[in-house]
């Protein structure tokens, strides 16, 4: 099922997307949601981020092809940083140019895991029971900020400007990452295409490992990292992150 959040007639809601129609639900998306019987044309709604994460954890160096080309060592454990929940934005929303930064800003097309049930020190075998589904993500990065200060890598600031974490358009609950490919199109031109099976740490292992470090709550998000093809964006450029089976997340920078 494809779950989404939206605004219709001035009211926020959530439901399942079937074709061009949203079937509105009540209650909690993550805990026995109830269909209301109301159907809304998707053309009449404003997209919201598909979830409201309390925590956004993200991975660096989680794809073999990128590690091999860049000469990075195989990580012994997931290399994790956090993005501000305030950086989350929706499909179709603009990614603002930061007012306090005038350097290069890059896209990173990624798969995102959405937690559906509290996970604390869960095993990899039990991790699937804590995953609600998967969505597309763009881990936008202010490149020059990362290592501008030699004494302190600024991952949080470089990754957390408003709009620097587009998610969506939907959360797909029936999805097999091992069989899927992610593509990123920039101005209509394909810049990334990689198999999600190329991860050092696949999604269920990530959920397990991160849950031993921090409690994951329903709606929290894990970005699985990206592979080759990351480049800076020019203002006015539209970036599309495409995963067959989930959909297309599209946002314009600037």
ZAZA-292774 format. One record per residue: residue number from 1; residue in three letters; x, y, z of N, C-alpha, C in turn. Coordinates in Angstrom, 2 decimals. Atoms other than C-alpha are relative to their C-alpha. Example, Ala and Ser with C-alpha at 12.3 -4.5 7.8 and 13.67 -1.06 7.14 Angstrom:
BEGIN
ATOM    k    r      n.u      n.v      n.w     ca.u     ca.v     ca.w      c.u      c.v      c.w
ATOM    1  ala     0.89    -1.19     0.00    12.30    -4.50     7.80     0.90     1.20     0.00
ATOM    2  ser    -0.82    -1.19    -0.06    13.67    -1.06     7.14    -0.77     1.09     0.73
This chain:
BEGIN
ATOM    k    r      n.u      n.v      n.w     ca.u     ca.v     ca.w      c.u      c.v      c.w
ATOM    1  unk     0.83    -1.20     0.00     0.00     0.00     0.00     0.87     1.25     0.00
ATOM    2  unk    -0.70    -1.27     0.07     1.06     3.55    -0.72    -0.70     1.00     0.91
ATOM    3  unk     0.56    -0.94    -0.97     0.46     5.87     2.25     0.57     1.39    -0.26
ATOM    4  unk    -0.43    -1.37     0.21     0.63     9.64     1.98    -0.69     0.93     0.97
ATOM    5  unk     0.60    -1.07    -0.78    -0.09    12.81     3.93    -0.26     1.18    -0.94
ATOM    6  unk     0.41    -1.04     0.93    -1.79    15.80     2.35    -0.82     1.07     0.71
ATOM    7  unk     0.94    -1.03    -0.41    -3.78    18.99     2.76    -1.09     0.09    -1.06
ATOM    8  unk     1.14    -0.13     0.92    -7.27    19.15     1.22    -1.03     0.92     0.63
ATOM    9  unk     1.00    -0.96    -0.48    -9.69    22.04     1.60     0.41     0.62     1.33
ATOM   10  unk    -0.51    -0.65    -1.20    -7.48    23.53     4.28     0.22    -0.90     1.19
ATOM   11  unk    -0.14     0.94    -1.11    -7.33    20.38     6.41     1.03    -1.08    -0.34
ATOM   12  unk    -1.00     1.04     0.19    -4.40    17.99     6.84    -0.63    -1.37     0.21
ATOM   13  unk     0.49     1.37    -0.15    -5.06    14.28     6.45     1.02    -0.99    -0.52
ATOM   14  unk    -0.86     1.05     0.54    -3.55    10.99     5.46    -0.88    -1.11    -0.55
ATOM   15  unk     0.76     1.10     0.58    -4.58     7.96     3.48     0.83    -0.80    -0.96
ATOM   16  unk    -0.68     0.85     0.98    -3.73     5.44     0.80    -0.27     0.52    -1.40
ATOM   17  unk     0.09    -0.45     1.38    -3.07     6.34    -2.81    -0.23    -1.21    -0.90
ATOM   18  unk     0.31     1.04     0.98    -4.70     4.12    -5.43    -0.30     0.68    -1.32
ATOM   19  unk     0.16    -0.70     1.26    -4.23     5.39    -8.94     0.03     1.50     0.22
ATOM   20  unk     0.07    -1.45    -0.13    -5.35     9.02    -8.95    -0.89     0.43     1.16
ATOM   21  unk     0.93    -0.28    -1.09    -7.46     8.81    -5.80     0.66    -0.31     1.35
ATOM   22  unk    -0.46     0.23    -1.37    -6.56     9.17    -2.11    -1.20    -0.43     0.84
ATOM   23  unk     1.03     0.51    -0.90    -8.62     7.11     0.34     0.36     0.46     1.41
ATOM   24  unk    -0.32    -0.61    -1.29    -8.70     9.14     3.54    -0.21    -0.98     1.15
ATOM   25  unk     0.10     0.82    -1.21    -8.12     7.43     6.91     0.01     0.90     1.23
ATOM   26  unk    -0.05    -0.67    -1.30    -8.53     8.45    10.54     0.91    -0.77     0.94
ATOM   27  unk    -0.81     0.66    -1.01    -6.47     7.66    13.62     1.47     0.22    -0.27
ATOM   28  unk    -1.44    -0.07     0.21    -2.75     6.91    13.31     0.40    -0.87    -1.18
ATOM   29  unk    -0.49     0.78     1.13    -1.05     5.80    10.13     0.72    -1.26     0.45
ATOM   30  unk    -0.84     1.10    -0.46     1.14     3.50    12.22    -0.70    -0.94     0.99
ATOM   31  unk     0.69     0.81    -1.01    -1.49     2.05    14.55    -1.48    -0.13    -0.35
ATOM   32  unk     1.38     0.34     0.35    -4.69     0.56    13.09    -0.77     1.18    -0.59
ATOM   33  unk     0.75    -1.10     0.62    -5.72     3.43    10.77    -1.35    -0.49    -0.52
ATOM   34  unk     1.37     0.35     0.36    -9.43     3.48     9.95    -0.43     0.75    -1.26
ATOM   35  unk     0.49    -0.70     1.19   -10.79     4.22     6.45    -1.29     0.76     0.31
ATOM   36  unk     1.18    -0.82    -0.25   -13.36     7.02     6.50    -1.06    -0.16    -1.07
ATOM   37  unk     0.91     0.10     1.13   -14.94     6.18     3.16     0.06     1.20    -0.93
ATOM   38  unk    -0.13    -1.19     0.85   -13.99     9.61     1.77     1.13    -0.21    -1.01
ATOM   39  unk    -1.00     0.12     1.07   -12.13     9.63    -1.56     0.28     1.38    -0.57
ATOM   40  unk    -0.41    -1.32     0.45   -10.17    12.67    -2.73     0.89    -0.14    -1.23
ATOM   41  unk    -0.92     0.03     1.15    -8.64    13.20    -6.21     1.37     0.54     0.40
ATOM   42  unk    -1.34    -0.43    -0.39    -4.88    13.44    -5.78     0.35     1.34    -0.64
ATOM   43  unk    -0.25    -1.29     0.65    -4.90    16.39    -8.19    -0.50     1.17     0.83
ATOM   44  unk     0.59    -1.08    -0.81    -6.87    18.37    -5.59     0.70     0.19     1.34
ATOM   45  unk    -0.64    -0.10    -1.31    -4.45    17.92    -2.68     1.37     0.63    -0.12
ATOM   46  unk    -1.38    -0.48    -0.14    -1.23    19.56    -1.55     0.77    -1.07     0.75
ATOM   47  unk    -0.79     1.05    -0.63     1.45    17.01    -0.72     0.65     0.51     1.27
ATOM   48  unk    -0.79    -0.21    -1.21     2.90    16.87     2.77     1.08    -1.07     0.06
ATOM   49  unk    -0.94     1.11    -0.20     5.97    14.88     3.84    -0.79    -1.23     0.44
ATOM   50  unk     0.81     1.18    -0.30     4.74    11.28     4.12     0.00    -0.42     1.46
ATOM   51  unk    -0.01     0.24    -1.44     5.67    11.18     7.81     0.63     1.22     0.66
ATOM   52  unk    -0.56    -1.12    -0.76     6.76    13.57    10.56     1.05    -0.57     0.96
ATOM   53  unk    -1.01     0.66    -0.83    10.04    12.14    11.85     0.46     0.84     1.18
ATOM   54  unk    -0.64    -0.58    -1.18    11.28    12.90    15.33     1.50    -0.03    -0.16
ATOM   55  unk    -1.42     0.25     0.20    14.67    11.67    14.16     0.23    -0.38    -1.45
ATOM   56  unk    -0.43     0.38     1.35    16.35    11.52    10.75     1.47    -0.40     0.08
ATOM   57  unk    -1.36     0.52     0.00    19.44     9.30    10.73     0.39    -0.31    -1.45
ATOM   58  unk    -0.44     0.19     1.38    21.53     9.03     7.56     1.37    -0.67    -0.03
ATOM   59  unk    -1.21     0.81     0.15    24.40     6.91     6.26     0.98     0.64    -0.96
ATOM   60  unk    -1.08    -0.34     0.92    27.73     7.77     4.71     0.76    -1.28    -0.34
ATOM   61  unk    -0.81     1.14     0.46    29.75     5.26     2.66    -0.72    -1.33     0.25
ATOM   62  unk     0.75     1.24    -0.16    27.10     2.54     2.49    -0.18    -0.75    -1.32
ATOM   63  unk     0.14     0.67     1.29    27.49     1.54    -1.18     1.37    -0.41    -0.54
ATOM   64  unk    -1.28     0.57     0.43    30.23    -0.68    -2.55     0.59     0.72    -1.20
ATOM   65  unk    -0.52    -0.63     1.22    30.52     0.97    -5.98     0.65     1.34     0.30
ATOM   66  unk    -0.56    -1.30    -0.35    31.09     4.43    -4.49     1.27    -0.15     0.81
ATOM   67  unk    -1.19     0.22    -0.82    33.57     3.10    -1.94     1.18    -0.44    -0.87
ATOM   68  unk    -1.08     0.49     0.86    35.57     1.29    -4.61     0.56     1.12    -0.87
ATOM   69  unk    -0.48    -1.07     0.88    35.74     4.29    -6.96     0.74     1.08     0.77
ATOM   70  unk    -0.60    -1.09    -0.78    36.64     6.77    -4.21     1.12    -0.45     0.92
ATOM   71  unk    -1.07     0.50    -0.85    39.11     4.53    -2.40    -0.32    -0.01     1.47
ATOM   72  unk     0.41     0.04    -1.40    37.09     4.41     0.80     0.06    -1.43     0.52
ATOM   73  unk    -0.06     1.32    -0.61    37.62     1.51     3.17    -1.40    -0.54     0.25
ATOM   74  unk     1.26     0.63    -0.37    34.85    -0.98     3.79    -0.31     0.31     1.46
ATOM   75  unk     0.29    -0.36    -1.40    33.10     0.30     6.94    -0.24    -1.23     0.87
ATOM   76  unk     0.22     1.10    -0.92    33.16    -2.02     9.93    -1.37     0.07     0.64
ATOM   77  unk     1.32    -0.22    -0.58    29.88    -0.55    11.16    -0.62     1.18    -0.74
ATOM   78  unk     0.62    -1.14     0.69    27.33     1.95     9.80     0.58     1.33     0.47
ATOM   79  unk    -0.53    -1.33    -0.28    28.73     5.49     9.59    -1.17     0.97    -0.06
ATOM   80  unk     1.30    -0.67    -0.14    25.81     7.59    10.81     0.17     1.47     0.39
ATOM   81  unk     0.14    -1.38    -0.44    25.02    11.28    11.06    -1.50     0.30     0.09
ATOM   82  unk     1.39    -0.39    -0.15    21.78    13.10    11.88    -0.29     1.27    -0.78
ATOM   83  unk     0.51    -1.21     0.63    19.79    15.65     9.90    -1.11     0.56     0.89
ATOM   84  unk     1.07    -0.60    -0.78    17.47    18.12    11.57    -1.37    -0.42    -0.55
ATOM   85  unk     1.36     0.26     0.48    13.80    17.06    11.42    -0.60     1.20    -0.71
ATOM   86  unk     0.48    -1.20     0.65    13.19    20.66    10.39     0.42     0.13    -1.45
ATOM   87  unk    -0.43    -0.03     1.40    14.97    19.98     7.08    -0.95    -0.77    -0.90
ATOM   88  unk     0.91     0.84     0.78    12.18    17.61     5.99    -0.99     0.87    -0.77
ATOM   89  unk     0.98    -0.68     0.84    10.02    18.83     3.11    -0.68    -1.03    -0.89
ATOM   90  unk     0.87     0.91     0.74     7.45    17.33     0.76     0.32    -0.02    -1.48
ATOM   91  unk     0.00     0.09     1.46     7.27    16.20    -2.83    -0.65     1.26    -0.58
ATOM   92  unk     0.53    -1.17     0.66     6.76    19.22    -5.06     0.36     1.33     0.63
ATOM   93  unk    -0.38    -1.24    -0.67     8.03    21.76    -2.55     1.39     0.45    -0.47
ATOM   94  unk    -1.34    -0.46     0.37    11.01    23.97    -3.43     1.02    -0.28     1.10
ATOM   95  unk    -1.13     0.08    -0.92    14.40    23.44    -1.80     0.63     1.39     0.04
ATOM   96  unk    -0.50    -1.38    -0.01    15.37    26.95    -0.66     1.52     0.08    -0.07
ATOM   97  unk    -1.42    -0.29    -0.03    18.81    28.35    -1.37     0.31     0.59     1.37
ATOM   98  unk    -0.28    -0.52    -1.35    20.36    28.90     2.11     0.45     1.46    -0.04
ATOM   99  unk    -0.36    -1.42    -0.04    20.61    32.58     3.01     1.39     0.22     0.57
ATOM  100  unk    -1.28    -0.19    -0.69    23.75    32.06     5.11     1.15    -0.76    -0.65
ATOM  101  unk    -1.03     0.83     0.65    25.72    29.97     2.60    -0.07     0.25    -1.50
ATOM  102  unk     0.00    -0.30     1.43    26.80    30.77    -0.95     0.86    -0.97    -0.81
ATOM  103  unk    -0.80     0.99     0.69    28.74    27.62    -1.88    -0.84    -0.99    -0.78
ATOM  104  unk     0.67     1.02     0.80    27.87    24.51    -3.85    -0.94    -0.84     0.86
ATOM  105  unk     0.99     0.85    -0.65    24.80    22.46    -2.92    -0.26    -1.20    -0.90
ATOM  106  unk     0.11     1.22     0.79    24.54    18.84    -4.05    -1.27    -0.78     0.35
ATOM  107  unk     1.08     0.97    -0.21    21.69    16.35    -4.46     0.63    -1.35     0.34
ATOM  108  unk    -0.40     1.39    -0.23    21.95    12.76    -3.21    -1.29    -0.82     0.03
ATOM  109  unk     1.19     0.84     0.03    19.18    10.40    -4.29     0.18    -1.23     0.86
ATOM  110  unk    -0.15     1.10    -0.96    18.52     7.81    -1.59    -1.34    -0.70     0.27
ATOM  111  unk     1.14     0.72    -0.56    16.15     5.17    -0.27    -0.10     0.33     1.48
ATOM  112  unk     0.22    -0.27    -1.42    14.59     5.98     3.11    -0.89    -1.07     0.61
ATOM  113  unk     0.78     0.94    -0.79    13.28     3.55     5.72    -0.89     0.81     0.94
ATOM  114  unk     0.90    -0.64    -0.95    10.22     4.63     7.71    -0.37    -1.00     1.09
ATOM  115  unk     0.29     0.87    -1.13     9.86     3.10    11.16    -1.50     0.03     0.32
ATOM  116  unk     1.42     0.09    -0.30     6.39     1.88    12.09    -0.32    -0.45     1.41
ATOM  117  unk     0.20     0.52    -1.35     6.88     0.40    15.54     1.28     0.24     0.79
ATOM  118  unk    -1.19    -0.31    -0.80     9.21     1.35    18.39     1.03    -1.11    -0.08
ATOM  119  unk    -1.09     0.96     0.12    12.58    -0.33    17.92     1.10     0.37     0.98
ATOM  120  unk    -1.06    -0.19    -0.97    15.00    -0.66    20.80     0.77    -1.30     0.12
ATOM  121  unk    -0.87     1.18    -0.08    17.89    -3.15    20.54    -0.65    -1.23    -0.62
ATOM  122  unk     0.64     1.13     0.69    16.07    -5.35    18.02     1.03    -0.75    -0.83
ATOM  123  unk    -0.88     0.81     0.83    17.75    -8.16    16.12    -0.32     0.25    -1.47
ATOM  124  unk     0.25    -0.13     1.43    18.12    -8.14    12.34    -1.17    -0.88    -0.42
ATOM  125  unk     1.09     0.91     0.33    15.72   -11.08    12.24    -1.36     0.59     0.36
ATOM  126  unk     1.26    -0.60    -0.44    13.06    -9.03    14.06    -0.23     1.40    -0.56
ATOM  127  unk     0.08    -1.40     0.43    13.73    -5.70    12.33    -1.17     0.27    -0.93
ATOM  128  unk     1.08    -0.22     0.98    11.12    -6.18     9.58    -1.31     0.36     0.70
ATOM  129  unk     1.24    -0.29    -0.73     8.35    -6.06    12.20    -0.06     1.44     0.47
ATOM  130  unk    -0.06    -1.38    -0.46     9.47    -2.51    13.06     0.04     1.00    -1.16
ATOM  131  unk    -0.03    -0.85     1.18     9.56    -1.17     9.49    -1.41     0.16    -0.55
ATOM  132  unk     1.31    -0.26     0.59     6.40     0.50     8.20     0.08    -0.07    -1.52
ATOM  133  unk    -0.15     0.01     1.45     7.69     0.98     4.66     1.20     0.81    -0.43
ATOM  134  unk    -1.14    -0.68     0.61    10.03     2.83     2.34    -0.48     1.17    -0.84
ATOM  135  unk     0.31    -1.15     0.83    10.08     6.18     0.58     1.28     0.49    -0.67
ATOM  136  unk    -1.15    -0.60     0.67    12.37     8.24    -1.67     0.48     1.20     0.80
ATOM  137  unk    -0.58    -1.13    -0.73    14.72    10.85    -0.26     1.07     0.68    -0.84
ATOM  138  unk    -1.09    -0.76     0.59    17.09    13.56    -1.39     0.79     0.60     1.17
ATOM  139  unk    -0.84    -0.46    -1.10    19.90    14.09     1.13     0.83     1.19    -0.47
ATOM  140  unk    -0.65    -1.20     0.53    20.76    17.65     0.08     1.13     0.44     0.93
ATOM  141  unk    -1.22    -0.27    -0.78    24.22    18.81     1.18     0.68     1.29    -0.45
ATOM  142  unk    -0.83    -1.17     0.26    26.07    22.12     1.41     1.46    -0.45     0.04
ATOM  143  unk    -1.27     0.72     0.10    29.38    20.72     0.18     1.15     0.69     0.72
ATOM  144  unk    -1.16    -0.67    -0.59    31.85    23.39     1.32    -0.05     0.08     1.52
ATOM  145  unk     0.10    -0.08    -1.47    30.51    23.40     4.87     0.54    -1.25     0.70
ATOM  146  unk    -0.35     1.26    -0.66    31.36    19.77     5.55     1.36     0.08     0.69
ATOM  147  unk    -1.35    -0.01    -0.56    35.07    20.33     6.09     0.63     1.39    -0.04
ATOM  148  unk    -0.54    -1.36     0.06    35.40    24.12     6.03     0.85     0.33     1.22
ATOM  149  unk    -0.80    -0.16    -1.21    36.66    24.09     9.62     0.77    -1.30     0.21
ATOM  150  unk    -0.82     1.21    -0.08    39.57    21.65     9.80    -0.09    -0.68     1.36
ATOM  151  unk     0.05     0.58    -1.35    38.99    21.12    13.53    -1.31    -0.72     0.30
ATOM  152  unk     1.31     0.56    -0.33    35.34    20.04    13.28    -0.83    -0.14    -1.27
ATOM  153  unk     0.82     0.24     1.19    33.40    18.43    10.43    -1.46     0.38     0.29
ATOM  154  unk     1.33    -0.55    -0.27    30.04    20.24    10.16    -1.10    -0.76    -0.75
ATOM  155  unk     1.02     0.81     0.67    27.79    17.39     9.03    -1.41     0.52     0.30
ATOM  156  unk     1.35    -0.44    -0.37    24.76    18.69    10.95    -0.40     1.25    -0.76
ATOM  157  unk     0.36    -1.25     0.68    24.85    22.20     9.52    -0.09    -0.20    -1.51
ATOM  158  unk    -0.04     0.18     1.45    25.75    21.07     5.99    -1.20    -0.77    -0.53
ATOM  159  unk     1.09     0.86     0.44    22.82    18.66     5.89    -1.38     0.45     0.49
ATOM  160  unk     1.22    -0.28    -0.74    20.14    20.47     7.89    -0.68     1.33    -0.30
ATOM  161  unk     0.72    -1.21     0.36    19.14    23.70     6.17    -1.46    -0.33    -0.31
ATOM  162  unk     1.41     0.20     0.33    15.41    24.17     5.65    -0.13    -0.57    -1.41
ATOM  163  unk     0.25     0.61     1.31    14.23    21.93     2.81     1.06    -0.96    -0.48
ATOM  164  unk    -1.12     0.85     0.43    17.43    19.84     2.72    -0.29    -1.50     0.16
ATOM  165  unk     0.33     1.43    -0.09    15.56    16.55     3.29    -1.38    -0.26    -0.61
ATOM  166  unk     1.27     0.38     0.63    12.78    16.05     0.72    -0.26    -1.50     0.18
ATOM  167  unk     0.44     1.39    -0.14    10.84    12.84     1.38    -1.30    -0.19    -0.77
ATOM  168  unk     1.29     0.28     0.62     8.07    11.17    -0.61     0.16    -0.70    -1.35
ATOM  169  unk     1.28    -0.65    -0.31     5.91    11.11    -2.46    -0.86    -0.80     0.98
ATOM  170  unk     0.81     0.89    -0.84     4.49     8.10    -0.57     0.91    -0.93     0.78
ATOM  171  unk    -0.68     1.11    -0.67     5.50     5.36     1.84    -0.61    -1.28    -0.55
ATOM  172  unk     0.45     1.28     0.54     5.28     1.98     0.14     0.27    -1.10     1.02
ATOM  173  unk    -0.15     1.03    -1.03     4.64    -0.85     2.60     0.37    -1.37    -0.57
ATOM  174  unk    -0.31     1.28     0.64     5.13    -3.70     0.09     1.13     0.23    -0.99
ATOM  175  unk    -1.15    -0.37     0.81     8.64    -3.16    -1.21     1.20    -0.83     0.39
ATOM  176  unk    -1.20     0.79    -0.23    11.77    -5.28    -1.59     1.22     0.77    -0.49
ATOM  177  unk    -1.15    -0.79     0.44    14.90    -3.09    -1.62     1.03    -0.80    -0.78
ATOM  178  unk    -1.03     0.80     0.65    17.09    -5.97    -2.74    -0.26    -0.19    -1.50
ATOM  179  unk     0.36     0.22     1.41    15.25    -6.13    -6.08    -0.18     1.30    -0.76
ATOM  180  unk     0.34    -1.29     0.59    15.04    -2.39    -6.81     1.23     0.81    -0.39
ATOM  181  unk    -1.02    -0.94     0.47    17.07     0.30    -8.57    -0.47     1.42     0.27
ATOM  182  unk     0.30    -1.42    -0.19    17.23     4.00    -7.73     0.64     0.80    -1.11
ATOM  183  unk    -0.52    -0.92     1.01    17.63     6.70   -10.36    -0.23     1.43     0.47
ATOM  184  unk     0.15    -1.42    -0.27    18.20    10.42    -9.94     0.13     0.76    -1.31
ATOM  185  unk    -0.01    -0.82     1.20    17.32    12.80   -12.77     0.14     1.47     0.41
ATOM  186  unk    -0.26    -1.41    -0.28    18.62    16.37   -12.74    -0.28     0.78    -1.27
ATOM  187  unk     0.41    -0.70     1.21    16.91    18.69   -15.17    -0.39    -0.96    -1.11
ATOM  188  unk     0.43     1.00     0.97    15.55    15.57   -16.87     1.10    -0.94    -0.46
ATOM  189  unk    -1.13     0.83     0.41    19.01    14.02   -17.33     0.38    -0.95     1.12
ATOM  190  unk    -0.34     0.99    -1.03    19.85    10.81   -15.49     1.44     0.18     0.47
ATOM  191  unk    -1.31    -0.19    -0.59    22.75    11.37   -13.11     0.40    -1.13     0.95
ATOM  192  unk    -0.27     1.14    -0.86    22.44     8.39   -10.78    -0.87    -1.18    -0.43
ATOM  193  unk     0.75     1.24     0.17    21.40     4.80   -11.36     0.78    -1.10     0.72
ATOM  194  unk    -0.72     1.03    -0.75    22.33     2.15    -8.83    -0.97    -0.97     0.66
ATOM  195  unk     0.80     1.06    -0.62    21.05    -1.09    -7.39     0.03     0.18     1.51
ATOM  196  unk     0.07    -0.13    -1.46    19.86    -0.84    -3.80     0.62    -1.21     0.70
ATOM  197  unk    -0.63     1.19    -0.57    21.27    -4.33    -3.25     1.50     0.18     0.21
ATOM  198  unk    -1.44    -0.24    -0.11    24.78    -2.79    -3.40     0.41     0.56     1.37
ATOM  199  unk    -0.33    -0.55    -1.32    24.58    -1.59     0.24     0.93    -0.93     0.79
ATOM  200  unk    -0.77     0.77    -0.98    27.20    -2.69     2.75    -0.93    -0.49     1.12
ATOM  201  unk     0.93     0.32    -1.08    24.46    -2.60     5.40    -1.43     0.18    -0.53
ATOM  202  unk     1.35    -0.11     0.55    21.00    -3.39     3.98    -0.98     0.52     1.06
ATOM  203  unk     0.93    -0.69    -0.89    17.89    -1.79     5.49    -0.29    -0.68     1.33
ATOM  204  unk     0.36     0.64    -1.26    16.96    -4.40     8.09     1.19    -0.06     0.96
ATOM  205  unk    -1.18    -0.04    -0.87    20.52    -4.56     9.37     0.21     1.41     0.56
ATOM  206  unk    -0.11    -1.37    -0.50    20.55    -0.76     9.61    -0.97     0.25     1.15
ATOM  207  unk     0.98    -0.18    -1.08    17.36    -0.79    11.68     0.49    -0.66     1.28
ATOM  208  unk    -0.48     0.72    -1.17    18.83    -3.39    14.00     1.17     0.73     0.66
ATOM  209  unk    -1.20    -0.62    -0.57    22.21    -1.70    14.44    -0.30     1.37     0.62
ATOM  210  unk     0.30    -1.31    -0.55    20.81     1.80    14.91    -0.85    -0.11     1.26
ATOM  211  unk     0.87     0.14    -1.17    18.22     0.54    17.39     0.78    -0.39     1.25
ATOM  212  unk    -0.85     0.28    -1.16    21.07    -0.61    19.64     0.67     1.28     0.52
ATOM  213  unk    -0.61    -1.27    -0.41    22.37     2.99    19.74    -1.04     1.02     0.45
ATOM  214  unk     1.04    -0.99    -0.28    19.11     4.95    19.88    -1.36    -0.63    -0.24
ATOM  215  unk     1.35     0.52     0.19    15.43     4.15    20.24    -0.63     0.65    -1.22
ATOM  216  unk     0.68    -0.48     1.21    13.57     4.45    16.94    -1.50    -0.05     0.23
ATOM  217  unk     1.44    -0.12    -0.24     9.95     5.61    17.10    -0.76     0.00    -1.33
ATOM  218  unk     0.80    -0.05     1.23     7.10     5.34    14.57     0.10     1.36    -0.69
ATOM  219  unk    -0.17    -1.23     0.78     7.62     7.90    11.82     1.43     0.43    -0.16
ATOM  220  unk    -1.42    -0.32     0.17    11.39     8.11    12.31     0.50    -0.54    -1.34
ATOM  221  unk    -0.49     0.29     1.35    13.44     7.90     9.13     1.49    -0.31     0.04
ATOM  222  unk    -1.41     0.31     0.22    16.74     6.28     8.16     0.28     0.14    -1.50
ATOM  223  unk    -0.44    -0.12     1.38    18.37     7.44     4.91     1.15    -0.97    -0.21
ATOM  224  unk    -0.92     1.14     0.16    20.32     4.50     3.49     1.32     0.34    -0.66
ATOM  225  unk    -1.23    -0.36     0.67    23.11     6.47     1.81    -0.19     0.03    -1.51
ATOM  226  unk     0.09    -0.13     1.45    23.85     7.14    -1.84     1.22    -0.62    -0.65
ATOM  227  unk    -1.10     0.59     0.75    26.13     5.87    -4.58     0.59     1.04    -0.95
ATOM  228  unk    -0.70    -0.88     0.93    27.95     7.35    -7.57    -0.96     0.98    -0.69
ATOM  229  unk     0.78    -0.94     0.80    26.75    10.40    -9.50    -0.42     1.25     0.72
ATOM  230  unk     0.35    -1.21    -0.75    26.44    13.08    -6.81     0.73     1.20    -0.60
ATOM  231  unk    -0.57    -1.21     0.57    26.97    16.56    -8.25    -0.72     1.22     0.57
ATOM  232  unk     0.69    -1.21    -0.43    26.17    20.18    -7.35    -1.19     0.32    -0.89
ATOM  233  unk     1.18    -0.44     0.73    22.82    21.67    -8.40     0.10     1.49    -0.26
ATOM  234  unk     0.14    -1.42     0.27    22.18    25.02   -10.03    -1.40     0.44     0.42
ATOM  235  unk     1.34    -0.49    -0.33    19.30    27.17    -8.74    -0.91    -0.07    -1.23
ATOM  236  unk     0.97     0.18     1.07    16.19    26.50   -10.80    -0.05    -1.40    -0.57
ATOM  237  unk    -0.06     1.37     0.49    17.08    22.85   -11.38    -0.97    -0.89     0.77
ATOM  238  unk     0.89     0.98    -0.61    14.49    20.15   -10.74     0.71    -1.34     0.12
ATOM  239  unk    -0.62     1.29    -0.27    15.76    16.94    -9.16    -1.11    -1.01     0.27
ATOM  240  unk     0.97     1.06    -0.18    13.74    13.72    -9.40     0.71    -1.26     0.49
ATOM  241  unk    -0.51     1.26    -0.52    14.51    10.66    -7.27    -1.07    -1.05    -0.29
ATOM  242  unk     0.97     0.96     0.52    12.84     7.63    -8.85     0.34    -1.40     0.49
ATOM  243  unk    -0.13     1.41    -0.37    12.35     4.18    -7.35    -1.26    -0.70    -0.47
ATOM  244  unk     1.16     0.76     0.48    10.09     1.80    -9.26    -0.62    -0.76     1.16
ATOM  245  unk     0.70     0.63    -1.11     7.46     0.50    -6.88    -0.35     0.99     1.09
ATOM  246  unk     0.31    -1.06    -0.97     7.52     3.67    -4.76    -0.55     1.22    -0.74
ATOM  247  unk     0.45    -1.15     0.76     7.30     6.56    -7.21     1.14     0.97    -0.25
ATOM  248  unk    -0.96    -1.05     0.32     9.03     9.83    -8.08    -0.14     1.17     0.96
ATOM  249  unk    -0.09    -1.17    -0.88    10.08    12.49    -5.59     0.63     1.12    -0.82
ATOM  250  unk    -0.50    -1.10     0.83    10.48    15.81    -7.44    -0.01     1.29     0.78
ATOM  251  unk    -0.14    -1.30    -0.67    11.74    19.12    -6.03     0.90     0.88    -0.83
ATOM  252  unk    -0.84    -0.96     0.72    13.23    22.25    -7.55     0.84     0.77     1.01
ATOM  253  unk    -0.91    -0.74    -0.86    16.28    23.84    -5.98    -0.06     1.48    -0.32
ATOM  254  unk     0.02    -1.43     0.20    15.91    27.56    -5.49    -1.37     0.51    -0.44
